[in-house]
Amino acid sequence: MAGQQSANANVAEKVKTQKSIIRACLKGEGGREKVENWLPRWMAFPVAAYTNRGGFETADTWARVQPLFGRT
């Protein structure tokens, strides 16, 4: 949500700190740009995974049936 640079800089921080960054992004506080209508990829429709490694059953199932809907 805060961008790749922020993610890289805070990857080793405690979860509490990472959650506070997410909250700040959602609210537009602490000098962070407000992010509207954000949803994790796994909660969106159609569902999506964050990586291409596979093993996310819901996303894998969607990839198999998606052609049946006639759109990409």
ZATOR-313021 format. One record per atom (N, C-alpha, C, O, CB): residue number from 0; atom name; x, y, z. Coordinates in nm, 4 decimals, always signed. Glycine has a CB too. Example, Ala and Ser with C-alpha at 12.3 -4.5 7.8 and 13.67 -1.06 7.14 Angstrom:
! ZATOR-313021
rec k = 0 a = N east = +1.3190 north = -0.5690 up = +0.7800 $
rec k = 0 a = CA east = +1.2300 north = -0.4500 up = +0.7800 $
rec k = 0 a = C east = +1.3200 north = -0.3300 up = +0.7800 $
rec k = 0 a = O east = +1.4236 north = -0.3319 up = +0.8465 $
rec k = 0 a = CB east = +1.1308 north = -0.4473 up = +0.9046 $
rec k = 1 a = N east = +1.2850 north = -0.2250 up = +0.7080 $
rec k = 1 a = CA east = +1.3670 north = -0.1060 up = +0.7140 $
rec k = 1 a = C east = +1.2900 north = +0.0030 up = +0.7870 $
rec k = 1 a = O east = +1.3409 north = +0.1138 up = +0.8039 $
rec k = 1 a = CB east = +1.4084 north = -0.0598 up = +0.5725 $
! end
This chain:
! ZATOR-313021
rec k = 0 a = N east = +0.0813 north = -0.1192 up = +0.0000 $
rec k = 0 a = CA east = +0.0000 north = +0.0000 up = +0.0000 $
rec k = 0 a = C east = +0.0854 north = +0.1252 up = +0.0000 $
rec k = 0 a = O east = +0.0515 north = +0.2238 up = -0.0655 $
rec k = 0 a = CB east = -0.0924 north = +0.0000 up = +0.1186 $
rec k = 1 a = N east = +0.1954 north = +0.1221 up = +0.0726 $
rec k = 1 a = CA east = +0.2811 north = +0.2397 up = +0.0830 $
rec k = 1 a = C east = +0.3898 north = +0.2392 up = -0.0232 $
rec k = 1 a = O east = +0.4685 north = +0.3335 up = -0.0318 $
rec k = 1 a = CB east = +0.3437 north = +0.2472 up = +0.2212 $
rec k = 2 a = N east = +0.3949 north = +0.1357 up = -0.1029 $
rec k = 2 a = CA east = +0.4931 north = +0.1284 up = -0.2099 $
rec k = 2 a = C east = +0.6077 north = +0.0332 up = -0.1782 $
rec k = 2 a = O east = +0.6295 north = -0.0048 up = -0.0632 $
rec k = 2 a = CB east = +0.5475 north = +0.2655 up = -0.2383 $
rec k = 3 a = N east = +0.6797 north = -0.0038 up = -0.2822 $
rec k = 3 a = CA east = +0.7881 north = -0.1009 up = -0.2699 $
rec k = 3 a = C east = +0.9009 north = -0.0500 up = -0.1809 $
rec k = 3 a = O east = +0.9568 north = -0.1269 up = -0.1027 $
rec k = 3 a = CB east = +0.8427 north = -0.1354 up = -0.4069 $
rec k = 4 a = N east = +0.9350 north = +0.0767 up = -0.1913 $
rec k = 4 a = CA east = +1.0435 north = +0.1324 up = -0.1103 $
rec k = 4 a = C east = +1.0101 north = +0.1226 up = +0.0389 $
rec k = 4 a = O east = +1.0951 north = +0.0846 up = +0.1194 $
rec k = 4 a = CB east = +1.0702 north = +0.2794 up = -0.1495 $
rec k = 5 a = N east = +0.8879 north = +0.1564 up = +0.0748 $
rec k = 5 a = CA east = +0.8446 north = +0.1458 up = +0.2143 $
rec k = 5 a = C east = +0.8425 north = -0.0004 up = +0.2591 $
rec k = 5 a = O east = +0.8827 north = -0.0320 up = +0.3711 $
rec k = 5 a = CB east = +0.7050 north = +0.2093 up = +0.2326 $
rec k = 6 a = N east = +0.7963 north = -0.0877 up = +0.1728 $
rec k = 6 a = CA east = +0.7928 north = -0.2306 up = +0.2058 $
rec k = 6 a = C east = +0.9331 north = -0.2832 up = +0.2320 $
rec k = 6 a = O east = +0.9555 north = -0.3549 up = +0.3296 $
rec k = 6 a = CB east = +0.7266 north = -0.3109 up = +0.0924 $
rec k = 7 a = N east = +1.0267 north = -0.2485 up = +0.1464 $
rec k = 7 a = CA east = +1.1643 north = -0.2938 up = +0.1640 $
rec k = 7 a = C east = +1.2261 north = -0.2377 up = +0.2922 $
rec k = 7 a = O east = +1.2997 north = -0.3075 up = +0.3619 $
rec k = 7 a = CB east = +1.2485 north = -0.2534 up = +0.0434 $
rec k = 8 a = N east = +1.1960 north = -0.1124 up = +0.3224 $
rec k = 8 a = CA east = +1.2540 north = -0.0476 up = +0.4400 $
rec k = 8 a = C east = +1.1965 north = -0.1030 up = +0.5702 $
rec k = 8 a = O east = +1.2612 north = -0.0936 up = +0.6746 $
rec k = 8 a = CB east = +1.2309 north = +0.1025 up = +0.4334 $
rec k = 9 a = N east = +1.0765 north = -0.1603 up = +0.5660 $
rec k = 9 a = CA east = +1.0100 north = -0.2054 up = +0.6884 $
rec k = 9 a = C east = +0.9886 north = -0.3556 up = +0.6963 $
rec k = 9 a = O east = +0.9139 north = -0.4037 up = +0.7816 $
rec k = 9 a = CB east = +0.8786 north = -0.1375 up = +0.7010 $
rec k = 10 a = N east = +1.0536 north = -0.4296 up = +0.6080 $
rec k = 10 a = CA east = +1.0325 north = -0.5741 up = +0.6027 $
rec k = 10 a = C east = +1.0732 north = -0.6433 up = +0.7333 $
rec k = 10 a = O east = +1.0125 north = -0.7440 up = +0.7697 $
rec k = 10 a = CB east = +1.1106 north = -0.6335 up = +0.4864 $
rec k = 11 a = N east = +1.1716 north = -0.5934 up = +0.8027 $
rec k = 11 a = CA east = +1.2186 north = -0.6568 up = +0.9269 $
rec k = 11 a = C east = +1.1544 north = -0.5966 up = +1.0517 $
rec k = 11 a = O east = +1.1865 north = -0.6374 up = +1.1633 $
rec k = 11 a = CB east = +1.3695 north = -0.6448 up = +0.9372 $
rec k = 12 a = N east = +1.0648 north = -0.5007 up = +1.0341 $
rec k = 12 a = CA east = +0.9996 north = -0.4381 up = +1.1496 $
rec k = 12 a = C east = +0.8982 north = -0.5344 up = +1.2123 $
rec k = 12 a = O east = +0.8549 north = -0.6314 up = +1.1500 $
rec k = 12 a = CB east = +0.9296 north = -0.3061 up = +1.1076 $
rec k = 13 a = N east = +0.8623 north = -0.5049 up = +1.3356 $
rec k = 13 a = CA east = +0.7612 north = -0.5846 up = +1.4040 $
rec k = 13 a = C east = +0.6274 north = -0.5675 up = +1.3328 $
rec k = 13 a = O east = +0.6031 north = -0.4660 up = +1.2676 $
rec k = 13 a = CB east = +0.7499 north = -0.5437 up = +1.5536 $
rec k = 14 a = N east = +0.5416 north = -0.6674 up = +1.3460 $
rec k = 14 a = CA east = +0.4104 north = -0.6647 up = +1.2833 $
rec k = 14 a = C east = +0.3315 north = -0.5422 up = +1.3301 $
rec k = 14 a = O east = +0.2567 north = -0.4831 up = +1.2523 $
rec k = 14 a = CB east = +0.3329 north = -0.7939 up = +1.3147 $
rec k = 15 a = N east = +0.3479 north = -0.5047 up = +1.4552 $
rec k = 15 a = CA east = +0.2787 north = -0.3873 up = +1.5085 $
rec k = 15 a = C east = +0.3132 north = -0.2624 up = +1.4264 $
rec k = 15 a = O east = +0.2251 north = -0.1822 up = +1.3952 $
rec k = 15 a = CB east = +0.3158 north = -0.3657 up = +1.6572 $
rec k = 16 a = N east = +0.4387 north = -0.2466 up = +1.3923 $
rec k = 16 a = CA east = +0.4832 north = -0.1323 up = +1.3121 $
rec k = 16 a = C east = +0.4261 north = -0.1412 up = +1.1708 $
rec k = 16 a = O east = +0.3794 north = -0.0410 up = +1.1165 $
rec k = 16 a = CB east = +0.6375 north = -0.1258 up = +1.3071 $
rec k = 17 a = N east = +0.4294 north = -0.2594 up = +1.1113 $
rec k = 17 a = CA east = +0.3766 north = -0.2773 up = +0.9764 $
rec k = 17 a = C east = +0.2265 north = -0.2477 up = +0.9724 $
rec k = 17 a = O east = +0.1778 north = -0.1858 up = +0.8778 $
rec k = 17 a = CB east = +0.4039 north = -0.4202 up = +0.9268 $
rec k = 18 a = N east = +0.1541 north = -0.2915 up = +1.0744 $
rec k = 18 a = CA east = +0.0101 north = -0.2632 up = +1.0806 $
rec k = 18 a = C east = -0.0162 north = -0.1136 up = +1.0942 $
rec k = 18 a = O east = -0.1121 north = -0.0619 up = +1.0370 $
rec k = 18 a = CB east = -0.0544 north = -0.3386 up = +1.1979 $
rec k = 19 a = N east = +0.0685 north = -0.0442 up = +1.1697 $
rec k = 19 a = CA east = +0.0485 north = +0.0998 up = +1.1851 $
rec k = 19 a = C east = +0.0708 north = +0.1722 up = +1.0522 $
rec k = 19 a = O east = +0.0048 north = +0.2726 up = +1.0251 $
rec k = 19 a = CB east = +0.1431 north = +0.1560 up = +1.2928 $
rec k = 20 a = N east = +0.1615 north = +0.1234 up = +0.9704 $
rec k = 20 a = CA east = +0.1845 north = +0.1813 up = +0.8373 $
rec k = 20 a = C east = +0.0604 north = +0.1594 up = +0.7499 $
rec k = 20 a = O east = +0.0173 north = +0.2500 up = +0.6786 $
rec k = 20 a = CB east = +0.3111 north = +0.1180 up = +0.7700 $
rec k = 21 a = N east = +0.0041 north = +0.0397 up = +0.7561 $
rec k = 21 a = CA east = -0.1167 north = +0.0100 up = +0.6783 $
rec k = 21 a = C east = -0.2313 north = +0.1004 up = +0.7224 $
rec k = 21 a = O east = -0.3031 north = +0.1553 up = +0.6388 $
rec k = 21 a = CB east = -0.1568 north = -0.1387 up = +0.6937 $
rec k = 22 a = N east = -0.2484 north = +0.1159 up = +0.8533 $
rec k = 22 a = CA east = -0.3547 north = +0.2038 up = +0.9043 $
rec k = 22 a = C east = -0.3352 north = +0.3478 up = +0.8561 $
rec k = 22 a = O east = -0.4306 north = +0.4148 up = +0.8164 $
rec k = 22 a = CB east = -0.3582 north = +0.1999 up = +1.0586 $
rec k = 23 a = N east = -0.2100 north = +0.3939 up = +0.8605 $
rec k = 23 a = CA east = -0.1794 north = +0.5304 up = +0.8168 $
rec k = 23 a = C east = -0.2135 north = +0.5481 up = +0.6685 $
rec k = 23 a = O east = -0.2640 north = +0.6531 up = +0.6286 $
rec k = 23 a = CB east = -0.0302 north = +0.5632 up = +0.8418 $
rec k = 24 a = N east = -0.1864 north = +0.4472 up = +0.5881 $
rec k = 24 a = CA east = -0.2186 north = +0.4545 up = +0.4452 $
rec k = 24 a = C east = -0.3698 north = +0.4570 up = +0.4225 $
rec k = 24 a = O east = -0.4191 north = +0.5317 up = +0.3381 $
rec k = 24 a = CB east = -0.1562 north = +0.3358 up = +0.3704 $
rec k = 25 a = N east = -0.4420 north = +0.3760 up = +0.4975 $
rec k = 25 a = CA east = -0.5873 north = +0.3718 up = +0.4814 $
rec k = 25 a = C east = -0.6528 north = +0.5025 up = +0.5234 $
rec k = 25 a = O east = -0.7538 north = +0.5429 up = +0.4657 $
rec k = 25 a = CB east = -0.6456 north = +0.2571 up = +0.5619 $
rec k = 26 a = N east = -0.5954 north = +0.5688 up = +0.6240 $
rec k = 26 a = CA east = -0.6530 north = +0.6930 up = +0.6757 $
rec k = 26 a = C east = -0.5918 north = +0.8184 up = +0.6138 $
rec k = 26 a = O east = -0.6487 north = +0.9270 up = +0.6251 $
rec k = 26 a = CB east = -0.6362 north = +0.6981 up = +0.8247 $
rec k = 27 a = N east = -0.4761 north = +0.8043 up = +0.5483 $
rec k = 27 a = CA east = -0.4083 north = +0.9212 up = +0.4934 $
rec k = 27 a = C east = -0.3408 north = +1.0033 up = +0.6012 $
rec k = 27 a = O east = -0.3386 north = +1.1261 up = +0.5928 $
rec k = 27 a = CB east = -0.5058 north = +1.0073 up = +0.4175 $
rec k = 28 a = N east = -0.2865 north = +0.9387 up = +0.7012 $
rec k = 28 a = CA east = -0.2210 north = +1.0068 up = +0.8133 $
rec k = 28 a = C east = -0.0694 north = +0.9918 up = +0.8057 $
rec k = 28 a = O east = -0.0167 north = +0.9100 up = +0.7303 $
rec k = 28 a = CB east = -0.2726 north = +0.9516 up = +0.9469 $
rec k = 29 a = N east = -0.0015 north = +1.0724 up = +0.8854 $
rec k = 29 a = CA east = +0.1441 north = +1.0610 up = +0.8957 $
rec k = 29 a = C east = +0.2173 north = +1.0907 up = +0.7669 $
rec k = 29 a = O east = +0.3248 north = +1.0360 up = +0.7421 $
rec k = 29 a = CB east = +0.1804 north = +0.9247 up = +0.9411 $
rec k = 30 a = N east = +0.1602 north = +1.1768 up = +0.6848 $
rec k = 30 a = CA east = +0.2258 north = +1.2117 up = +0.5596 $
rec k = 30 a = C east = +0.2103 north = +1.1074 up = +0.4508 $
rec k = 30 a = O east = +0.2743 north = +1.1171 up = +0.3461 $
rec k = 30 a = CB east = +0.3698 north = +1.2351 up = +0.5839 $
rec k = 31 a = N east = +0.1274 north = +1.0092 up = +0.4738 $
rec k = 31 a = CA east = +0.1056 north = +0.9042 up = +0.3734 $
rec k = 31 a = C east = -0.0193 north = +0.9359 up = +0.2919 $
rec k = 31 a = O east = -0.1173 north = +0.9899 up = +0.3434 $
rec k = 31 a = CB east = +0.0924 north = +0.7646 up = +0.4409 $
rec k = 32 a = N east = -0.0135 north = +0.9013 up = +0.1648 $
rec k = 32 a = CA east = -0.1269 north = +0.9240 up = +0.0757 $
rec k = 32 a = C east = -0.2400 north = +0.8282 up = +0.1109 $
rec k = 32 a = O east = -0.2162 north = +0.7093 up = +0.1319 $
rec k = 32 a = CB east = -0.0852 north = +0.9065 up = -0.0722 $
rec k = 33 a = N east = -0.3621 north = +0.8789 up = +0.1176 $
rec k = 33 a = CA east = -0.4777 north = +0.7977 up = +0.1519 $
rec k = 33 a = C east = -0.5086 north = +0.7004 up = +0.0385 $
rec k = 33 a = O east = -0.5130 north = +0.7388 up = -0.0784 $
rec k = 33 a = CB east = -0.5998 north = +0.8869 up = +0.1818 $
rec k = 34 a = N east = -0.5296 north = +0.5746 up = +0.0743 $
rec k = 34 a = CA east = -0.5626 north = +0.4710 up = -0.0222 $
rec k = 34 a = C east = -0.7111 north = +0.4398 up = -0.0086 $
rec k = 34 a = O east = -0.7559 north = +0.3941 up = +0.0965 $
rec k = 34 a = CB east = -0.4754 north = +0.3428 up = -0.0008 $
rec k = 35 a = N east = -0.7872 north = +0.4644 up = -0.1150 $
rec k = 35 a = CA east = -0.9320 north = +0.4423 up = -0.1134 $
rec k = 35 a = C east = -0.9667 north = +0.3030 up = -0.1653 $
rec k = 35 a = O east = -0.9018 north = +0.2516 up = -0.2564 $
rec k = 35 a = CB east = -1.0036 north = +0.5493 up = -0.1975 $
rec k = 36 a = N east = -1.0685 north = +0.2436 up = -0.1070 $
rec k = 36 a = CA east = -1.1276 north = +0.1184 up = -0.1557 $
rec k = 36 a = C east = -1.0277 north = +0.0054 up = -0.1747 $
rec k = 36 a = O east = -1.0394 north = -0.0728 up = -0.2691 $
rec k = 36 a = CB east = -1.1969 north = +0.1432 up = -0.2848 $
rec k = 37 a = N east = -0.9300 north = -0.0037 up = -0.0861 $
rec k = 37 a = CA east = -0.8295 north = -0.1095 up = -0.0972 $
rec k = 37 a = C east = -0.8843 north = -0.2401 up = -0.0434 $
rec k = 37 a = O east = -0.9524 north = -0.2423 up = +0.0591 $
rec k = 37 a = CB east = -0.7012 north = -0.0710 up = -0.0223 $
rec k = 38 a = N east = -0.8546 north = -0.3480 up = -0.1122 $
rec k = 38 a = CA east = -0.8891 north = -0.4833 up = -0.0687 $
rec k = 38 a = C east = -0.7687 north = -0.5725 up = -0.0917 $
rec k = 38 a = O east = -0.6983 north = -0.5566 up = -0.1914 $
rec k = 38 a = CB east = -1.0145 north = -0.5378 up = -0.1443 $
rec k = 39 a = N east = -0.7436 north = -0.6663 up = -0.0008 $
rec k = 39 a = CA east = -0.6383 north = -0.7639 up = -0.0296 $
rec k = 39 a = C east = -0.6768 north = -0.8429 up = -0.1550 $
rec k = 39 a = O east = -0.7954 north = -0.8650 up = -0.1795 $
rec k = 39 a = CB east = -0.6157 north = -0.8600 up = +0.0921 $
rec k = 40 a = N east = -0.5807 north = -0.8846 up = -0.2328 $
rec k = 40 a = CA east = -0.6109 north = -0.9560 up = -0.3575 $
rec k = 40 a = C east = -0.6926 north = -1.0820 up = -0.3337 $
rec k = 40 a = O east = -0.7753 north = -1.1193 up = -0.4169 $
rec k = 40 a = CB east = -0.4823 north = -0.9919 up = -0.4294 $
rec k = 41 a = N east = -0.6700 north = -1.1479 up = -0.2203 $
rec k = 41 a = CA east = -0.7412 north = -1.2725 up = -0.1933 $
rec k = 41 a = C east = -0.8875 north = -1.2489 up = -0.1556 $
rec k = 41 a = O east = -0.9654 north = -1.3441 up = -0.1509 $
rec k = 41 a = CB east = -0.6715 north = -1.3487 up = -0.0823 $
rec k = 42 a = N east = -0.9265 north = -1.1232 up = -0.1287 $
rec k = 42 a = CA east = -1.0658 north = -1.0935 up = -0.0962 $
rec k = 42 a = C east = -1.1412 north = -1.0311 up = -0.2139 $
rec k = 42 a = O east = -1.2636 north = -1.0186 up = -0.2089 $
rec k = 42 a = CB east = -1.0719 north = -1.0006 up = +0.0235 $
rec k = 43 a = N east = -1.0709 north = -0.9926 up = -0.3173 $
rec k = 43 a = CA east = -1.1326 north = -0.9284 up = -0.4332 $
rec k = 43 a = C east = -1.1987 north = -1.0336 up = -0.5225 $
rec k = 43 a = O east = -1.1764 north = -1.1536 up = -0.5062 $
rec k = 43 a = CB east = -1.0273 north = -0.8476 up = -0.5133 $
rec k = 44 a = N east = -1.2801 north = -0.9867 up = -0.6164 $
rec k = 44 a = CA east = -1.3347 north = -1.0766 up = -0.7171 $
rec k = 44 a = C east = -1.3007 north = -1.0219 up = -0.8536 $
rec k = 44 a = O east = -1.3329 north = -0.9064 up = -0.8815 $
rec k = 44 a = CB east = -1.4878 north = -1.0938 up = -0.7010 $
rec k = 45 a = N east = -1.2381 north = -1.0979 up = -0.9392 $
rec k = 45 a = CA east = -1.1935 north = -1.2337 up = -0.9130 $
rec k = 45 a = C east = -1.0723 north = -1.2334 up = -0.8199 $
rec k = 45 a = O east = -0.9945 north = -1.1381 up = -0.8169 $
rec k = 45 a = CB east = -1.1601 north = -1.3053 up = -1.0443 $
rec k = 46 a = N east = -1.0585 north = -1.3400 up = -0.7457 $
rec k = 46 a = CA east = -0.9502 north = -1.3538 up = -0.6495 $
rec k = 46 a = C east = -0.8158 north = -1.3611 up = -0.7225 $
rec k = 46 a = O east = -0.8084 north = -1.4101 up = -0.8352 $
rec k = 46 a = CB east = -0.9714 north = -1.4792 up = -0.5615 $
rec k = 47 a = N east = -0.7108 north = -1.3126 up = -0.6582 $
rec k = 47 a = CA east = -0.5770 north = -1.3169 up = -0.7174 $
rec k = 47 a = C east = -0.4745 north = -1.3459 up = -0.6082 $
rec k = 47 a = O east = -0.4967 north = -1.3154 up = -0.4910 $
rec k = 47 a = CB east = -0.5437 north = -1.1831 up = -0.7901 $
rec k = 48 a = N east = -0.3639 north = -1.4041 up = -0.6474 $
rec k = 48 a = CA east = -0.2547 north = -1.4326 up = -0.5549 $
rec k = 48 a = C east = -0.1512 north = -1.3211 up = -0.5660 $
rec k = 48 a = O east = -0.1503 north = -1.2455 up = -0.6631 $
rec k = 48 a = CB east = -0.1905 north = -1.5719 up = -0.5845 $
rec k = 49 a = N east = -0.0652 north = -1.3118 up = -0.4670 $
rec k = 49 a = CA east = +0.0396 north = -1.2103 up = -0.4684 $
rec k = 49 a = C east = +0.1648 north = -1.2578 up = -0.5420 $
rec k = 49 a = O east = +0.2468 north = -1.1763 up = -0.5842 $
rec k = 49 a = CB east = +0.0754 north = -1.1708 up = -0.3262 $
rec k = 50 a = N east = +0.1797 north = -1.3893 up = -0.5575 $
rec k = 50 a = CA east = +0.2957 north = -1.4445 up = -0.6267 $
rec k = 50 a = C east = +0.2491 north = -1.5441 up = -0.7320 $
rec k = 50 a = O east = +0.1310 north = -1.5785 up = -0.7367 $
rec k = 50 a = CB east = +0.3931 north = -1.5120 up = -0.5267 $
rec k = 51 a = N east = +0.3396 north = -1.5901 up = -0.8157 $
rec k = 51 a = CA east = +0.3081 north = -1.6889 up = -0.9191 $
rec k = 51 a = C east = +0.3469 north = -1.8298 up = -0.8776 $
rec k = 51 a = O east = +0.3480 north = -1.9203 up = -0.9610 $
rec k = 51 a = CB east = +0.3780 north = -1.6531 up = -1.0486 $
rec k = 52 a = N east = +0.3786 north = -1.8501 up = -0.7510 $
rec k = 52 a = CA east = +0.4289 north = -1.9802 up = -0.7080 $
rec k = 52 a = C east = +0.3218 north = -2.0878 up = -0.6993 $
rec k = 52 a = O east = +0.3549 north = -2.2058 up = -0.6881 $
rec k = 52 a = CB east = +0.4951 north = -1.9665 up = -0.5755 $
rec k = 53 a = N east = +0.1941 north = -2.0504 up = -0.7041 $
rec k = 53 a = CA east = +0.0867 north = -2.1483 up = -0.6966 $
rec k = 53 a = C east = +0.0609 north = -2.1904 up = -0.5527 $
rec k = 53 a = O east = +0.1238 north = -2.1399 up = -0.4597 $
rec k = 53 a = CB east = +0.1199 north = -2.2700 up = -0.7818 $
rec k = 54 a = N east = -0.0312 north = -2.2824 up = -0.5356 $
rec k = 54 a = CA east = -0.0621 north = -2.3316 up = -0.4030 $
rec k = 54 a = C east = -0.1726 north = -2.2544 up = -0.3322 $
rec k = 54 a = O east = -0.2097 north = -2.2891 up = -0.2201 $
rec k = 54 a = CB east = +0.0601 north = -2.3287 up = -0.3204 $
rec k = 55 a = N east = -0.2262 north = -2.1495 up = -0.3961 $
rec k = 55 a = CA east = -0.3395 north = -2.0756 up = -0.3411 $
rec k = 55 a = C east = -0.4619 north = -2.1305 up = -0.4126 $
rec k = 55 a = O east = -0.4958 north = -2.0868 up = -0.5225 $
rec k = 55 a = CB east = -0.3245 north = -1.9176 up = -0.3602 $
rec k = 56 a = N east = -0.5273 north = -2.2259 up = -0.3496 $
rec k = 56 a = CA east = -0.6303 north = -2.3054 up = -0.4154 $
rec k = 56 a = C east = -0.7398 north = -2.2216 up = -0.4812 $
rec k = 56 a = O east = -0.7818 north = -2.2522 up = -0.5928 $
rec k = 56 a = CB east = -0.6923 north = -2.3984 up = -0.3162 $
rec k = 57 a = N east = -0.7859 north = -2.1179 up = -0.4148 $
rec k = 57 a = CA east = -0.8928 north = -2.0360 up = -0.4710 $
rec k = 57 a = C east = -0.8483 north = -1.9686 up = -0.6003 $
rec k = 57 a = O east = -0.9227 north = -1.9676 up = -0.6984 $
rec k = 57 a = CB east = -0.9379 north = -1.9308 up = -0.3698 $
rec k = 58 a = N east = -0.7276 north = -1.9124 up = -0.6014 $
rec k = 58 a = CA east = -0.6758 north = -1.8480 up = -0.7231 $
rec k = 58 a = C east = -0.6481 north = -1.9512 up = -0.8317 $
rec k = 58 a = O east = -0.6724 north = -1.9254 up = -0.9496 $
rec k = 58 a = CB east = -0.5474 north = -1.7688 up = -0.6919 $
rec k = 59 a = N east = -0.5976 north = -2.0675 up = -0.7926 $
rec k = 59 a = CA east = -0.5706 north = -2.1727 up = -0.8907 $
rec k = 59 a = C east = -0.7003 north = -2.2206 up = -0.9558 $
rec k = 59 a = O east = -0.7043 north = -2.2447 up = -1.0764 $
rec k = 59 a = CB east = -0.4976 north = -2.2910 up = -0.8241 $
rec k = 60 a = N east = -0.8057 north = -2.2342 up = -0.8762 $
rec k = 60 a = CA east = -0.9357 north = -2.2754 up = -0.9303 $
rec k = 60 a = C east = -0.9901 north = -2.1697 up = -1.0256 $
rec k = 60 a = O east = -1.0413 north = -2.2033 up = -1.1325 $
rec k = 60 a = CB east = -1.0364 north = -2.3008 up = -0.8165 $
rec k = 61 a = N east = -0.9795 north = -2.0417 up = -0.9879 $
rec k = 61 a = CA east = -1.0262 north = -1.9341 up = -1.0756 $
rec k = 61 a = C east = -0.9515 north = -1.9375 up = -1.2085 $
rec k = 61 a = O east = -1.0123 north = -1.9188 up = -1.3139 $
rec k = 61 a = CB east = -1.0080 north = -1.7968 up = -1.0076 $
rec k = 62 a = N east = -0.8214 north = -1.9609 up = -1.2048 $
rec k = 62 a = CA east = -0.7425 north = -1.9650 up = -1.3287 $
rec k = 62 a = C east = -0.7924 north = -2.0756 up = -1.4207 $
rec k = 62 a = O east = -0.7893 north = -2.0608 up = -1.5429 $
rec k = 62 a = CB east = -0.5929 north = -1.9858 up = -1.2973 $
rec k = 63 a = N east = -0.8387 north = -2.1870 up = -1.3627 $
rec k = 63 a = CA east = -0.8894 north = -2.2983 up = -1.4442 $
rec k = 63 a = C east = -1.0264 north = -2.2685 up = -1.5047 $
rec k = 63 a = O east = -1.0525 north = -2.3078 up = -1.6184 $
rec k = 63 a = CB east = -0.8975 north = -2.4250 up = -1.3601 $
rec k = 64 a = N east = -1.1141 north = -2.2002 up = -1.4319 $
rec k = 64 a = CA east = -1.2504 north = -2.1786 up = -1.4820 $
rec k = 64 a = C east = -1.2681 north = -2.0449 up = -1.5533 $
rec k = 64 a = O east = -1.3688 north = -2.0248 up = -1.6212 $
rec k = 64 a = CB east = -1.3483 north = -2.1873 up = -1.3681 $
rec k = 65 a = N east = -1.1739 north = -1.9544 up = -1.5394 $
rec k = 65 a = CA east = -1.1855 north = -1.8213 up = -1.5991 $
rec k = 65 a = C east = -1.2181 north = -1.8258 up = -1.7482 $
rec k = 65 a = O east = -1.3023 north = -1.7478 up = -1.7927 $
rec k = 65 a = CB east = -1.0571 north = -1.7445 up = -1.5780 $
rec k = 66 a = N east = -1.1553 north = -1.9142 up = -1.8284 $
rec k = 66 a = CA east = -1.1895 north = -1.9161 up = -1.9721 $
rec k = 66 a = C east = -1.3363 north = -1.9472 up = -1.9995 $
rec k = 66 a = O east = -1.3877 north = -1.9099 up = -2.1050 $
rec k = 66 a = CB east = -1.1039 north = -2.0177 up = -2.0435 $
rec k = 67 a = N east = -1.4042 north = -2.0139 up = -1.9084 $
rec k = 67 a = CA east = -1.5448 north = -2.0455 up = -1.9278 $
rec k = 67 a = C east = -1.6346 north = -1.9213 up = -1.9233 $
rec k = 67 a = O east = -1.7486 north = -1.9248 up = -1.9696 $
rec k = 67 a = CB east = -1.5892 north = -2.1442 up = -1.8230 $
rec k = 68 a = N east = -1.5822 north = -1.8120 up = -1.8674 $
rec k = 68 a = CA east = -1.6586 north = -1.6888 up = -1.8575 $
rec k = 68 a = C east = -1.6415 north = -1.5991 up = -1.9789 $
rec k = 68 a = O east = -1.7064 north = -1.4950 up = -1.9887 $
rec k = 68 a = CB east = -1.6189 north = -1.6143 up = -1.7341 $
rec k = 69 a = N east = -1.5544 north = -1.6385 up = -2.0719 $
rec k = 69 a = CA east = -1.5382 north = -1.5645 up = -2.1965 $
rec k = 69 a = C east = -1.4683 north = -1.4309 up = -2.1831 $
rec k = 69 a = O east = -1.4826 north = -1.3448 up = -2.2699 $
rec k = 69 a = CB east = -1.6696 north = -1.5427 up = -2.2570 $
rec k = 70 a = N east = -1.3930 north = -1.4118 up = -2.0758 $
rec k = 70 a = CA east = -1.3157 north = -1.2872 up = -2.0592 $
rec k = 70 a = C east = -1.1839 north = -1.3203 up = -1.9925 $
rec k = 70 a = O east = -1.1671 north = -1.4285 up = -1.9364 $
rec k = 70 a = CB east = -1.3947 north = -1.1813 up = -1.9751 $
rec k = 71 a = N east = -1.0906 north = -1.2267 up = -1.9988 $
rec k = 71 a = CA east = -0.9602 north = -1.2506 up = -1.9367 $
rec k = 71 a = C east = -0.9412 north = -1.1661 up = -1.8147 $
rec k = 71 a = O east = -0.8367 north = -1.1737 up = -1.7501 $
rec k = 71 a = CB east = -0.8489 north = -1.2242 up = -2.0342 $
! end
